[in-house]
Amino acid sequence: MTRLTSAEAHLARRLGLFDITMIVMGGIIGAGIFITPYIVAQQVPSTILILGAWAFGGLVALAGAFIYAELSSQSSVSGGQYVYLRDAFHPALAFVYGWALLLVTQSGGMAAVAVTFAKYVCALGHTQTSDNFAAFLAAIALAVLTIINCFGVRAGSTTQNLFMILKLIAIAALVLFGLSVTSAPPSALARSTSSAPTLWNSLTAFGAALIPVQFAYGGWQTSCFVAGEVREPQKNLPRGLLLGVVGVIAVYLSVSFVCVHALGPVGLSQTRTPASSVMQLALGENGARIIAAGIAVSTIGFLSQSMLTTPRVYFAMAEDGLFFASLAKLNRARVPAFAIALQGAVAILITFSGRYEQILNYVVSVDVIFFALTAGCVFVFRHRRKTDSPPPAASPMPVQLAPPFRVPGHPVTTLFFIVACCAMLFSTVYRYPHNSLIGLGIMLTGLPAYLFWKTRRVPIQ
Protein backbone atom coordinates (compact mmCIF):
# COMPACT_ATOMS: atom_id res chain seq x y z
CA MET A 1 0.00 0.00 0.00
CA THR A 2 3.00 2.25 0.46
CA ARG A 3 3.55 4.92 -2.14
CA LEU A 4 5.78 7.95 -1.90
CA THR A 5 5.41 10.93 -4.19
CA SER A 6 7.82 13.80 -4.41
CA ALA A 7 5.60 15.99 -2.25
CA GLU A 8 4.86 13.24 0.25
CA ALA A 9 8.58 12.63 0.67
CA HIS A 10 8.95 16.18 1.92
CA LEU A 11 6.44 15.84 4.72
CA ALA A 12 8.41 15.92 7.97
CA ARG A 13 8.31 12.69 10.02
CA ARG A 14 8.41 14.28 13.46
CA LEU A 15 5.71 12.39 15.39
CA GLY A 16 6.47 9.46 17.73
CA LEU A 17 4.43 6.95 19.75
CA PHE A 18 3.59 9.44 22.52
CA ASP A 19 2.42 12.00 19.95
CA ILE A 20 0.19 9.44 18.22
CA THR A 21 -1.30 8.25 21.51
CA MET A 22 -2.06 11.84 22.44
CA ILE A 23 -3.48 12.48 18.96
CA VAL A 24 -5.77 9.46 19.32
CA MET A 25 -6.99 10.52 22.77
CA GLY A 26 -7.14 14.19 21.76
CA GLY A 27 -9.21 13.32 18.71
CA ILE A 28 -11.73 11.46 20.84
CA ILE A 29 -11.96 13.54 24.01
CA GLY A 30 -13.38 16.87 23.06
CA ALA A 31 -16.72 18.12 24.31
CA GLY A 32 -18.60 14.86 23.86
CA ILE A 33 -18.05 13.25 27.24
CA PHE A 34 -18.82 16.52 29.03
CA ILE A 35 -22.06 17.35 27.25
CA THR A 36 -23.58 14.20 25.70
CA PRO A 37 -24.23 12.22 28.93
CA TYR A 38 -27.45 14.20 29.32
CA ILE A 39 -28.53 13.26 25.76
CA VAL A 40 -27.90 9.59 26.55
CA ALA A 41 -29.88 9.89 29.79
CA GLN A 42 -32.80 11.44 27.91
CA GLN A 43 -32.98 8.37 25.66
CA VAL A 44 -32.43 5.69 28.34
CA PRO A 45 -33.11 7.16 31.84
CA SER A 46 -31.76 4.10 33.65
CA THR A 47 -28.39 3.75 35.38
CA ILE A 48 -27.70 0.33 33.89
CA LEU A 49 -28.64 1.35 30.35
CA ILE A 50 -26.70 4.62 30.53
CA LEU A 51 -23.51 2.85 31.60
CA GLY A 52 -24.29 0.02 29.18
CA ALA A 53 -24.46 2.46 26.29
CA TRP A 54 -21.04 3.91 27.12
CA ALA A 55 -19.55 0.42 27.62
CA PHE A 56 -20.99 -0.87 24.36
CA GLY A 57 -19.76 2.22 22.55
CA GLY A 58 -16.31 1.53 23.97
CA LEU A 59 -16.37 -2.03 22.65
CA VAL A 60 -17.33 -0.75 19.20
CA ALA A 61 -14.52 1.82 19.32
CA LEU A 62 -12.01 -0.86 20.39
CA ALA A 63 -13.11 -3.18 17.59
CA GLY A 64 -12.67 -0.29 15.18
CA ALA A 65 -9.23 0.48 16.60
CA PHE A 66 -8.16 -3.12 15.94
CA ILE A 67 -9.30 -2.78 12.33
CA TYR A 68 -7.54 0.52 11.76
CA ALA A 69 -4.43 -0.81 13.48
CA GLU A 70 -4.16 -3.55 10.85
CA LEU A 71 -4.86 -1.16 7.99
CA SER A 72 -2.39 1.46 9.28
CA SER A 73 0.32 -1.19 9.70
CA GLN A 74 0.27 -1.62 5.91
CA SER A 75 0.68 2.04 4.99
CA SER A 76 3.17 4.82 5.63
CA VAL A 77 1.50 7.60 3.63
CA SER A 78 -0.91 10.31 4.73
CA GLY A 79 -4.63 10.00 4.08
CA GLY A 80 -5.93 7.25 6.37
CA GLN A 81 -9.39 6.06 5.35
CA TYR A 82 -9.11 7.80 2.00
CA VAL A 83 -6.08 5.68 1.10
CA TYR A 84 -7.64 2.45 2.41
CA LEU A 85 -10.90 2.93 0.48
CA ARG A 86 -9.07 3.98 -2.67
CA ASP A 87 -6.78 0.96 -2.67
CA ALA A 88 -9.38 -1.60 -1.60
CA PHE A 89 -12.34 -0.50 -3.71
CA HIS A 90 -12.20 2.45 -6.11
CA PRO A 91 -10.96 6.07 -6.20
CA ALA A 92 -14.58 7.24 -6.61
CA LEU A 93 -15.58 5.81 -3.22
CA ALA A 94 -12.48 7.31 -1.61
CA PHE A 95 -13.28 10.70 -3.12
CA VAL A 96 -16.85 10.59 -1.82
CA TYR A 97 -15.41 9.84 1.62
CA GLY A 98 -13.08 12.84 1.44
CA TRP A 99 -15.90 14.99 0.11
CA ALA A 100 -18.19 13.95 2.98
CA LEU A 101 -15.35 14.48 5.44
CA LEU A 102 -14.98 18.07 4.30
CA LEU A 103 -18.66 18.96 4.03
CA VAL A 104 -20.28 16.80 6.76
CA THR A 105 -18.41 14.48 9.09
CA GLN A 106 -15.22 16.17 10.25
CA SER A 107 -16.14 19.76 9.56
CA GLY A 108 -19.57 19.23 11.12
CA GLY A 109 -18.04 17.64 14.21
CA MET A 110 -15.57 20.48 14.52
CA ALA A 111 -18.37 23.02 14.21
CA ALA A 112 -20.39 21.28 16.92
CA VAL A 113 -17.42 21.19 19.29
CA ALA A 114 -16.55 24.81 18.55
CA VAL A 115 -20.12 25.87 19.40
CA THR A 116 -19.88 23.87 22.63
CA PHE A 117 -16.64 25.69 23.44
CA ALA A 118 -18.40 29.02 22.95
CA LYS A 119 -21.27 28.02 25.23
CA TYR A 120 -18.92 26.99 28.03
CA VAL A 121 -16.97 30.23 27.69
CA CYS A 122 -20.21 32.17 28.06
CA ALA A 123 -21.24 30.02 31.02
CA LEU A 124 -17.88 30.84 32.61
CA GLY A 125 -18.70 34.53 32.30
CA HIS A 126 -22.31 34.08 33.49
CA THR A 127 -23.72 35.43 30.21
CA GLN A 128 -26.65 34.20 28.16
CA THR A 129 -25.65 32.58 24.88
CA SER A 130 -27.64 33.12 21.70
CA ASP A 131 -27.01 30.79 18.76
CA ASN A 132 -25.58 33.63 16.67
CA PHE A 133 -23.17 34.77 19.38
CA ALA A 134 -22.03 31.20 20.03
CA ALA A 135 -21.37 30.73 16.31
CA PHE A 136 -19.38 33.97 16.27
CA LEU A 137 -17.12 32.85 19.14
CA ALA A 138 -16.76 29.41 17.57
CA ALA A 139 -15.66 30.97 14.28
CA ILE A 140 -12.97 33.02 16.04
CA ALA A 141 -11.61 29.89 17.77
CA LEU A 142 -11.50 27.95 14.50
CA ALA A 143 -9.73 30.81 12.71
CA VAL A 144 -7.03 31.07 15.39
CA LEU A 145 -6.36 27.32 15.36
CA THR A 146 -6.17 27.33 11.57
CA ILE A 147 -3.35 29.86 11.74
CA ILE A 148 -1.50 28.00 14.51
CA ASN A 149 -1.50 24.70 12.61
CA CYS A 150 0.02 26.37 9.55
CA PHE A 151 3.23 26.82 11.55
CA GLY A 152 4.13 23.12 11.26
CA VAL A 153 3.25 19.63 12.40
CA ARG A 154 5.50 19.86 15.44
CA ALA A 155 3.88 23.10 16.57
CA GLY A 156 0.41 21.66 16.04
CA SER A 157 1.27 18.41 17.83
CA THR A 158 2.87 20.16 20.79
CA THR A 159 -0.15 22.43 21.14
CA GLN A 160 -2.62 19.56 21.17
CA ASN A 161 -0.40 17.49 23.53
CA LEU A 162 -0.52 20.36 26.01
CA PHE A 163 -4.29 20.62 25.72
CA MET A 164 -4.59 16.84 26.11
CA ILE A 165 -2.79 17.01 29.45
CA LEU A 166 -5.10 19.82 30.56
CA LYS A 167 -8.09 17.69 29.53
CA LEU A 168 -6.92 14.81 31.69
CA ILE A 169 -6.42 17.14 34.65
CA ALA A 170 -9.97 18.47 34.24
CA ILE A 171 -11.37 14.95 33.94
CA ALA A 172 -9.45 13.73 36.99
CA ALA A 173 -10.85 16.66 39.01
CA LEU A 174 -14.38 15.88 37.81
CA VAL A 175 -14.11 12.20 38.77
CA LEU A 176 -12.47 12.74 42.15
CA PHE A 177 -14.77 15.54 43.31
CA GLY A 178 -17.81 13.86 41.75
CA LEU A 179 -17.27 10.75 43.84
CA SER A 180 -17.40 12.91 46.97
CA VAL A 181 -20.96 14.00 46.15
CA THR A 182 -23.76 12.20 47.97
CA SER A 183 -25.58 9.84 45.63
CA ALA A 184 -28.84 11.01 44.04
CA PRO A 185 -31.93 10.18 46.14
CA PRO A 186 -33.54 6.81 45.39
CA SER A 187 -36.81 8.52 44.48
CA ALA A 188 -35.14 10.05 41.44
CA LEU A 189 -34.01 6.62 40.34
CA ALA A 190 -37.44 5.14 40.93
CA ARG A 191 -39.14 7.76 38.78
CA SER A 192 -36.72 7.02 35.95
CA THR A 193 -37.77 3.36 35.83
CA SER A 194 -41.47 3.66 36.68
CA SER A 195 -42.72 2.97 33.14
CA ALA A 196 -42.54 -0.36 31.37
CA PRO A 197 -41.59 0.28 27.73
CA THR A 198 -41.96 -2.38 25.08
CA LEU A 199 -38.96 -4.37 23.87
CA TRP A 200 -38.98 -2.56 20.52
CA ASN A 201 -39.07 0.86 22.19
CA SER A 202 -36.25 -0.17 24.51
CA LEU A 203 -34.09 -1.34 21.60
CA THR A 204 -34.71 1.77 19.53
CA ALA A 205 -34.10 3.98 22.56
CA PHE A 206 -30.82 2.21 23.27
CA GLY A 207 -29.86 2.59 19.62
CA ALA A 208 -30.69 6.29 19.79
CA ALA A 209 -28.54 6.59 22.91
CA LEU A 210 -25.63 5.15 20.93
CA ILE A 211 -25.79 8.07 18.48
CA PRO A 212 -24.26 10.65 20.87
CA VAL A 213 -22.05 7.91 22.35
CA GLN A 214 -20.66 7.11 18.91
CA PHE A 215 -20.04 10.80 18.33
CA ALA A 216 -18.23 11.08 21.67
CA TYR A 217 -16.04 8.04 20.89
CA GLY A 218 -15.35 9.17 17.33
CA GLY A 219 -12.03 10.60 16.28
CA TRP A 220 -9.53 7.79 16.85
CA GLN A 221 -9.40 7.12 13.10
CA THR A 222 -8.00 10.59 12.38
CA SER A 223 -4.58 9.59 13.71
CA CYS A 224 -4.11 7.56 10.50
CA PHE A 225 -4.42 10.75 8.45
CA VAL A 226 -0.91 11.84 9.50
CA ALA A 227 0.89 8.56 8.73
CA GLY A 228 3.22 10.43 6.38
CA GLU A 229 4.52 12.47 9.33
CA VAL A 230 5.00 9.62 11.82
CA ARG A 231 8.31 7.98 12.62
CA GLU A 232 8.09 4.21 12.00
CA PRO A 233 4.37 4.48 11.17
CA GLN A 234 3.79 0.74 10.67
CA LYS A 235 4.76 0.20 14.31
CA ASN A 236 3.80 3.43 16.08
CA LEU A 237 0.37 3.95 14.50
CA PRO A 238 -1.15 0.58 15.57
CA ARG A 239 0.31 0.88 19.07
CA GLY A 240 -0.84 4.46 19.49
CA LEU A 241 -4.35 3.59 18.28
CA LEU A 242 -4.83 0.80 20.79
CA LEU A 243 -3.25 2.63 23.73
CA GLY A 244 -5.29 5.74 23.06
CA VAL A 245 -8.66 4.00 22.64
CA VAL A 246 -8.23 1.84 25.75
CA GLY A 247 -7.33 4.93 27.76
CA VAL A 248 -10.39 6.79 26.52
CA ILE A 249 -12.74 3.90 27.36
CA ALA A 250 -11.51 4.02 30.96
CA VAL A 251 -11.96 7.80 31.07
CA TYR A 252 -15.46 7.75 29.59
CA LEU A 253 -16.77 5.02 31.87
CA SER A 254 -15.41 6.90 34.88
CA VAL A 255 -17.04 10.18 33.87
CA SER A 256 -20.41 8.61 32.99
CA PHE A 257 -20.46 6.74 36.31
CA VAL A 258 -19.71 9.92 38.24
CA CYS A 259 -22.47 11.85 36.43
CA VAL A 260 -25.08 9.20 37.19
CA HIS A 261 -23.79 8.80 40.76
CA ALA A 262 -24.02 12.52 41.54
CA LEU A 263 -27.11 13.55 39.56
CA GLY A 264 -29.11 10.36 39.09
CA PRO A 265 -30.55 9.37 35.69
CA VAL A 266 -33.42 11.88 35.85
CA GLY A 267 -31.24 14.72 37.09
CA LEU A 268 -28.68 13.96 34.43
CA SER A 269 -31.32 14.08 31.70
CA GLN A 270 -32.48 17.51 32.89
CA THR A 271 -29.19 19.40 32.69
CA ARG A 272 -27.39 20.46 29.52
CA THR A 273 -24.10 20.96 31.37
CA PRO A 274 -23.70 17.75 33.40
CA ALA A 275 -20.02 18.19 34.22
CA SER A 276 -20.62 21.69 35.57
CA SER A 277 -23.60 20.46 37.56
CA VAL A 278 -21.52 17.73 39.20
CA MET A 279 -18.74 20.12 40.13
CA GLN A 280 -21.25 22.65 41.43
CA LEU A 281 -22.65 20.02 43.78
CA ALA A 282 -19.13 19.18 44.93
CA LEU A 283 -17.53 22.62 45.24
CA GLY A 284 -20.30 25.14 44.71
CA GLU A 285 -20.07 27.94 42.16
CA ASN A 286 -16.27 27.84 42.07
CA GLY A 287 -16.35 24.16 41.11
CA ALA A 288 -18.70 24.86 38.22
CA ARG A 289 -16.45 27.63 36.93
CA ILE A 290 -13.32 25.50 37.25
CA ILE A 291 -14.76 22.63 35.22
CA ALA A 292 -16.24 25.06 32.67
CA ALA A 293 -12.76 26.47 32.11
CA GLY A 294 -11.31 22.96 31.82
CA ILE A 295 -13.95 21.91 29.31
CA ALA A 296 -13.43 25.04 27.23
CA VAL A 297 -9.71 24.29 27.07
CA SER A 298 -10.30 20.64 26.20
CA THR A 299 -12.60 21.51 23.30
CA ILE A 300 -9.90 23.78 21.90
CA GLY A 301 -7.50 20.84 22.12
CA PHE A 302 -9.90 18.67 20.13
CA LEU A 303 -10.24 21.34 17.46
CA SER A 304 -6.48 21.71 17.29
CA GLN A 305 -6.11 17.95 16.77
CA SER A 306 -8.71 17.99 14.02
CA MET A 307 -7.00 20.88 12.29
CA LEU A 308 -3.71 19.00 12.55
CA THR A 309 -4.91 15.70 11.06
CA THR A 310 -7.86 16.03 8.69
CA PRO A 311 -6.36 18.38 6.06
CA ARG A 312 -3.95 15.53 5.16
CA VAL A 313 -6.89 13.77 3.49
CA TYR A 314 -7.48 16.72 1.16
CA PHE A 315 -3.72 16.77 0.60
CA ALA A 316 -3.84 13.11 -0.51
CA MET A 317 -6.83 13.80 -2.78
CA ALA A 318 -4.95 16.63 -4.44
CA GLU A 319 -1.91 14.36 -4.81
CA ASP A 320 -4.13 12.02 -6.82
CA GLY A 321 -5.24 14.89 -9.03
CA LEU A 322 -8.79 14.75 -7.66
CA PHE A 323 -8.93 18.09 -5.87
CA PHE A 324 -7.49 21.60 -6.14
CA ALA A 325 -3.78 21.32 -6.94
CA SER A 326 -2.95 24.01 -4.39
CA LEU A 327 -4.04 21.66 -1.59
CA ALA A 328 -1.03 19.43 -2.34
CA LYS A 329 1.43 22.29 -1.84
CA LEU A 330 3.53 22.50 1.33
CA ASN A 331 4.56 25.76 2.95
CA ARG A 332 7.96 26.48 4.49
CA ALA A 333 6.95 24.58 7.62
CA ARG A 334 6.35 21.53 5.39
CA VAL A 335 2.61 21.34 6.06
CA PRO A 336 -0.30 21.64 3.55
CA ALA A 337 -1.32 25.15 4.55
CA PHE A 338 -3.95 25.55 1.83
CA ALA A 339 -5.64 22.32 2.93
CA ILE A 340 -5.59 23.49 6.55
CA ALA A 341 -7.12 26.82 5.54
CA LEU A 342 -9.85 25.04 3.57
CA GLN A 343 -10.74 22.91 6.58
CA GLY A 344 -10.97 25.94 8.82
CA ALA A 345 -13.12 27.88 6.37
CA VAL A 346 -15.67 25.08 5.88
CA ALA A 347 -15.92 24.39 9.63
CA ILE A 348 -16.61 28.08 10.23
CA LEU A 349 -19.42 28.06 7.67
CA ILE A 350 -21.03 25.01 9.26
CA THR A 351 -21.12 26.68 12.69
CA PHE A 352 -23.90 28.87 11.33
CA SER A 353 -25.87 25.98 9.77
CA GLY A 354 -27.81 24.58 12.74
CA ARG A 355 -27.97 23.46 16.34
CA TYR A 356 -25.56 21.05 18.01
CA GLU A 357 -27.99 18.11 17.81
CA GLN A 358 -28.69 18.69 14.11
CA ILE A 359 -25.00 18.71 13.22
CA LEU A 360 -24.54 15.60 15.35
CA ASN A 361 -27.11 13.69 13.31
CA TYR A 362 -25.63 14.85 10.00
CA VAL A 363 -22.25 13.54 11.14
CA VAL A 364 -23.18 10.12 12.53
CA SER A 365 -25.44 9.02 9.67
CA VAL A 366 -22.62 9.51 7.17
CA ASP A 367 -19.66 8.60 9.37
CA VAL A 368 -20.85 5.09 10.23
CA ILE A 369 -21.26 4.24 6.54
CA PHE A 370 -17.58 4.83 5.90
CA PHE A 371 -16.59 3.12 9.14
CA ALA A 372 -18.31 -0.04 7.89
CA LEU A 373 -16.82 0.25 4.41
CA THR A 374 -13.33 0.79 5.83
CA ALA A 375 -13.73 -2.33 7.96
CA GLY A 376 -14.54 -4.16 4.74
CA CYS A 377 -11.08 -3.20 3.47
CA VAL A 378 -9.61 -5.82 5.84
CA PHE A 379 -11.47 -8.58 3.97
CA VAL A 380 -10.40 -7.17 0.59
CA PHE A 381 -6.71 -6.84 1.44
CA ARG A 382 -6.51 -10.27 3.08
CA HIS A 383 -8.24 -11.91 0.10
CA ARG A 384 -5.96 -10.06 -2.28
CA ARG A 385 -2.87 -11.32 -0.48
CA LYS A 386 -4.16 -14.92 -0.61
CA THR A 387 -5.02 -14.84 -4.30
CA ASP A 388 -2.21 -12.50 -5.36
CA SER A 389 -4.82 -10.61 -7.37
CA PRO A 390 -3.86 -7.13 -8.60
CA PRO A 391 -5.48 -4.02 -7.11
CA PRO A 392 -8.27 -2.31 -9.07
CA ALA A 393 -7.46 0.10 -11.86
CA ALA A 394 -6.06 3.46 -10.75
CA SER A 395 -5.14 1.98 -7.36
CA PRO A 396 -1.37 2.07 -6.68
CA MET A 397 -1.38 -0.52 -3.90
CA PRO A 398 1.04 -3.39 -4.52
CA VAL A 399 0.28 -6.87 -3.21
CA GLN A 400 2.04 -7.30 0.15
CA LEU A 401 2.83 -9.96 2.70
CA ALA A 402 0.79 -10.16 5.91
CA PRO A 403 0.74 -6.85 7.82
CA PRO A 404 2.74 -6.46 11.05
CA PHE A 405 -0.53 -6.21 13.03
CA ARG A 406 -3.59 -8.41 12.50
CA VAL A 407 -7.10 -7.90 13.91
CA PRO A 408 -7.57 -10.35 16.82
CA GLY A 409 -10.64 -12.53 16.45
CA HIS A 410 -11.13 -11.70 12.78
CA PRO A 411 -13.61 -12.13 11.12
CA VAL A 412 -15.89 -12.14 14.20
CA THR A 413 -14.61 -8.85 15.64
CA THR A 414 -14.57 -7.19 12.23
CA LEU A 415 -18.13 -8.30 11.49
CA PHE A 416 -19.20 -7.11 14.96
CA PHE A 417 -17.93 -3.64 14.13
CA ILE A 418 -19.68 -3.63 10.74
CA VAL A 419 -22.99 -4.81 12.24
CA ALA A 420 -22.73 -2.21 15.01
CA CYS A 421 -22.19 0.52 12.42
CA CYS A 422 -25.21 -0.68 10.41
CA ALA A 423 -27.36 -0.75 13.54
CA MET A 424 -26.36 2.81 14.44
CA LEU A 425 -27.10 3.93 10.90
CA PHE A 426 -30.58 2.38 11.07
CA SER A 427 -31.24 3.95 14.46
CA THR A 428 -30.10 7.38 13.30
CA VAL A 429 -32.26 7.31 10.16
CA TYR A 430 -35.22 5.87 12.08
CA ARG A 431 -35.09 8.51 14.83
CA TYR A 432 -33.94 11.50 12.76
CA PRO A 433 -34.91 10.83 9.10
CA HIS A 434 -34.85 14.46 8.00
CA ASN A 435 -31.39 15.28 9.34
CA SER A 436 -29.99 11.92 8.23
CA LEU A 437 -31.24 12.37 4.68
CA ILE A 438 -29.67 15.82 4.54
CA GLY A 439 -26.31 14.37 5.54
CA LEU A 440 -26.61 11.49 3.07
CA GLY A 441 -27.68 13.88 0.33
CA ILE A 442 -24.62 16.06 0.85
CA MET A 443 -22.45 12.92 0.76
CA LEU A 444 -23.91 11.81 -2.59
CA THR A 445 -23.08 15.15 -4.20
CA GLY A 446 -19.52 13.80 -4.12
CA LEU A 447 -20.29 11.55 -7.12
CA PRO A 448 -20.78 14.34 -9.69
CA ALA A 449 -17.90 16.20 -8.03
CA TYR A 450 -15.68 13.13 -8.58
CA LEU A 451 -16.66 12.92 -12.24
CA PHE A 452 -15.82 16.59 -12.64
CA TRP A 453 -12.39 16.24 -11.07
CA LYS A 454 -11.70 13.00 -12.95
CA THR A 455 -12.04 14.80 -16.29
CA ARG A 456 -9.47 17.36 -15.11
CA ARG A 457 -7.23 14.81 -13.42
CA VAL A 458 -3.52 15.61 -13.57
CA PRO A 459 -1.82 13.65 -10.76
CA ILE A 460 1.01 15.43 -8.95
CA GLN A 461 4.33 13.79 -9.74
N, C-alpha and C positions, 0 to 999 in steps of 0.2 A: 504493500500500500504506500510505501515511502516514495516520495517524489520531491526533488528539490529543484526549484527554479532559481533564476539569477536573483530575483527579488527576495525570495524566501531565504536564500542563503545569507542574506544580509540582515535578517532579523537577529537580534542579539539574544543568545541563550544565557539568560542571567537568573533564571528561576530554579530553585532547588526544591527538595522534598518539603521542607517547612513552608516555603512560599505556596506550594500547591495545596498542602493541607489547609493553610489559612485561606486560600482562594476558594477551596471547596466549602469550608465552613462559612466564610464570608458571603459566598453566593447563595447560601441557604438561609442563614440567620439575618434577616433584615427586620421588617416590621411584623411579618406574619405571626410569629409566636407571641408577640405582645398584643396584637389586636384581634386575630382570628379566633382565639378561644371562645369569645362570646358568640361568634357566628356558629361555631360547632355546638355550643350549648343551646342555642335557639333551635337547632335541628333535632338534637337528641338530648333533652334535659334530664339526663341520668348519669350519675358518676361513672358507672361501669362502661356505658356506651361512649361517654366523652373520652375516657382514658383508652378505651378500645379503639376508637377512631384514630387517635394519635399513635397508638402502638401499631395498628395495621398500616397506617401511612408510613411508619418507619420501616416496616418489613418490605413494603413496596419500593421505598427509596433504596434500601439495601440491595434488593434484587436488581434494581436498575444500576446501582453502583457496580455490582459484579459484572453486568453486561458491558458497561462502558469501560470497565477495567480491561476486559479482554480486547475490546475494539481499540482502545488507546494503546495497548501494548503492541499493536501491529503498525502503528503510524507515528511518525515524528514530525509531521507538518501541521500547520495551523488550519483550523476550520472545524474540527470536531464532527458533529453530526452531519454537517454539509458534506464532508469528505466521505464519511461512512456510507451515506445514502447514495452519493454519486457513484462510488466504486462498487457498491453491491447491486444497485438497481439501475438508475438512469440519471443523467445530468438534469433532466427536466424535474424529477422529483426532488433532487437536491436544491434546485433553484427555488422551487415552490416553498421548500422549508426555509431557505434564507429570506425569501420574500415575506413569509409569514412572521419570521423572527423579527424583521425590521418593522413591519406594520402592525403586528398584533402581540405576539407572545412576549418577547423580551422588552420591547419598547413599552408595551402596555403594562407589564409588571413593574418596570422602572417608574412609569408615571404614577401607578398606584402607590408605590412605596414613597415616592417624592411627595405626594399629597398627604400621606400619613405623617411624614416628617414635618410638613407645614402645620398640620393640626396639633402635633405634640409641642411644637415651638410656641404656638398660640396658647395652648393650655398652660405652658410654663409661664407665660406672661399674663395669665388670667384674662385673656381677651376672647371674644366670640369670633368664630371662624366662619366666614361665608365661603361658598364653593369657589367664587372668583378670586378671593384673596388667597385662599389656600393654593389654588393653581398658580397664582403669581409668585408666591414664595417657592413653590416647587420648581418653577421654571428657573428662578435665580440659582437654586441649588444645583440643578442639572447643568446650567451654563458654566458655573464655576468648576464643577468636576470634569466637564469636557476639556476645559483649558488645562487643568492640572495633569490629566492623563496624556496630553500631547507632549509633555516634557520627557516621556520615556517610560519603558516598562518597569524599570527599577523604581522610578519615582512613584508610579502608580501602585506597584506592589507594596512598597514600603508604607505608603499612605493607608492602603486597605489593611495591611497587617496591624498597624497601630490601632485602627478603628476596630479590628477584630478583637484585640486585647481589651479595649474599652467595653465592647459588647459583653465579653465574658465576665468582666467585673460587674457590670450592671445586672447580668443574669444571676450571678452568684449572690449579689445583695438581695435580689428579689426572692430567691429560693430561701436563703437563710432567714430573712426577716419575715417572709410569708409563713414559714413553719412555726414562728412564734405566735402567730395570730390564733386565737381561739376558734375552733372549728365552727362552721355555720350551724345554726340550730337545726335539730332534726325535723322540725315542722317544715322548714324550707325544702328539705329533701323529700319529705312525704308528699308535698304538693306537686313536686316535679314528677312523681311516679303514680299519681292518683288515677290517671286514665289508663285504659287498656286498649292500645292501638292494635289494629290488625297486623298480621305478619307482613303483608305487602307494604303497608304504610311504614312499618318499622324498617324494612329493608330499603325502601326508597329514601326514608329519612336518614338512615345511616349512610347511604350512598351520597346524599346531598351534603352530609357532614364531611365527607371525604373531599369535597371540592375545595373548601378553604384549607383543609389539611394538606392536600396535594400542592396547593399554591405555596403554603408555608415551607414544605419540604423541597420544593423545586429550586433548582439553581446549581446542583452538584455537577450537572452535565457541562456547564459552561467552562469548567477547568480544562476540558479537552480542546477548547477553542485556541488556547495559547500553547499548544504542543510545540510549535516552531520556536518558542522562546524558553523552553525548559531544558535544563541539563539532563542528559540521560532520560529522555521522555518515556521510553518503553519500560523503564523500571520505576521512575519517580511518579508518573501519572497514575498507574494502577494503585500504588501504595498510598498516595495522597488521597485518591478517591475513597478508598475503603476507610482509612483513618478518619477522614473528615466526616463521612456519613455516619459512622458509628458514634463519633463524638456528638454530633448533632442530635441523634436519636436520644442519647442520654440526657442532653440539655432539654429537649422538647418535652420528654416525659416528666422531667422534674418540674418544669414550669407549669405544665397543664395540671399536675397533681396539686401543686401549691395553690393555683387559682381556684380549683374546685374545693380544696381544703378550707381556704379562707373565706370564699364567697358563697359556696354551695352552688349546685347546678342552676337554680332559679336566679340567684343573685348574679351569677356569672353571665347568664343570658340577658340580664337587664342593664349591663354597663357596656359602653363602647370603648372604655379604656380600662380593661381588667387589670393590667399590671399596675397602673396608677392607683386603682381602687385597693389592691392588696397592700401596697406600700403605705397608702393613707391609713388603712386600718392598723398597720404595724407601727408607723412613726408619725402619724398625723399629717398635716399639710406639708411639712418639710420632706417627708418620705415620698409623697406624691410628686413633688417638684424634682427631687433627686432622680427618681426613676424616669420621669418625663425627659429630663436632660440626657440620661443614659440612652433612652430609646431614640431620641432625636439623633444622637451621635451614631448609634448603630445603624440607623437607616441610611445615613450618609455613607457609612462604610459599605453597605450593600450596593448603593448606587455607584460608588467608586469601583467596586469589583466588577459590576456589570459594564461600566464604561471601559474598564481594562480589558475584558475578555471578548465581549460580543462583536466589536468591530472587526475582529480577525476573521469572522465568517464572511463579511462583505469584502474583505481583502482577498480571501480565497476565491470568491465569486468573480471578482475583477481579474484575478490571475488567470482564470479560465476563460476570460473574454466575455463573461456573461453579465457584466455590470459596468458602471462607469470606470473608465481606465484610470482616472485620478485616484480611485479608492485603493489601487494597488501600489501607489507611490508612498515611499517612506520619507519622513522628514529627517532632519539632522540627528534627532534622538533615536532614529531607526525604529519608529513606530508609524503605523498608517494613520496619519493625522486627519486626512480627509474622511476616512471611514469613521473615525472617532467623532468628528464634527457632525457627520450625517446621523449617527446614532443619537447624539445629544439633541439635534434639531427635531427629529421625529418624536422622541420621548417628550419634549416640551410641548409639541402640538397635541399629543394625546392627553396631556394633563387637563386640557380644556374640553375633552370629548365626553366626559360622563363621570358618574360617581364611582367610588372605590369598588363597590360590589359589581357594577356593570363591567368595568374593566377586568375584574377578576374572572367573570364568566366568559368574556371574549378570550382570555388567555388560556384557561384550562381546556375548553372545548377543542382548541386547535393543538395545544401543546401535547395532550395525551395521544393524539393521532400519530405524531412524529416520534413520540417515545416508543409506541408499539412497533412502528415501522423500523426504527433503529434497532430494536431488539431483534427483529427479523433478520438484520444484517448478519448476526451470529450464525444463523442457519445457512445463509447464502455463502459466507466465507468458508465455513467448515466443509460444506458440500463441494465447493470449488477446489479446496485443497485435496479432497479425496479423489475427485474425478480429474484433477488437473485441467479443468475446463478454463478457457480464456475469459477474462472479464468482458462485460458488454462493450459495444462500440463507444468510443469517446471516453472510456474509463481507463485511466493510466495505471490501475493497480496490477502489479505483477502477482502471479501465483506464488505463495510463500509457504514455508514450513509452519508447523503449529506455533501459535503465539506464545510468548513467555508466560502469560497468565491465561488461565482457562476458567470459565464460569463454573463454580462448584454446583453439582446437582443438575447440570444441563442434561436433557431439555426441560426437566420439570420446573426448575426455578425460572428459566427464561419464559416458559409458557405461562407461569403464574404471573409474571410481570405483564405480559401481553394481555392476559385475561383481565387483570386488575385495571389496566389502562382502558380496555373496552368497556368495562363496567362503569368506570368514572365518566367516560364519554356519554354513555347511555343516560346516566343519572343527570349529568349536566344538561343534555338536550331535553330530557323529560321535565326537569324542574324549571329550566330557563330557556325555552325554545327560541324566543325572539333574540336574546343576546347571543345564544350559541350560533344561530343561523347567520347573524351579522359577522361573527368571527370567522365562520366557515366560508362565507361569501367573500370576505376580504382575502382569505387564503387562496381561493380559487382564481382570483384575479391574477395570480402569479403565472397561470398557464399562458394567457396571451402575452404577458410581459416576457416570459421565457422565449416564446416564438419570435418576439420582436428583437430581443438581444441575440438570439441565435443567428438571425439573418445578418447581424452586424458583427458577428463574432470574429475577433482578432486576438487570439490568446497571447498573453505577455510572455515573451521568451527571455 
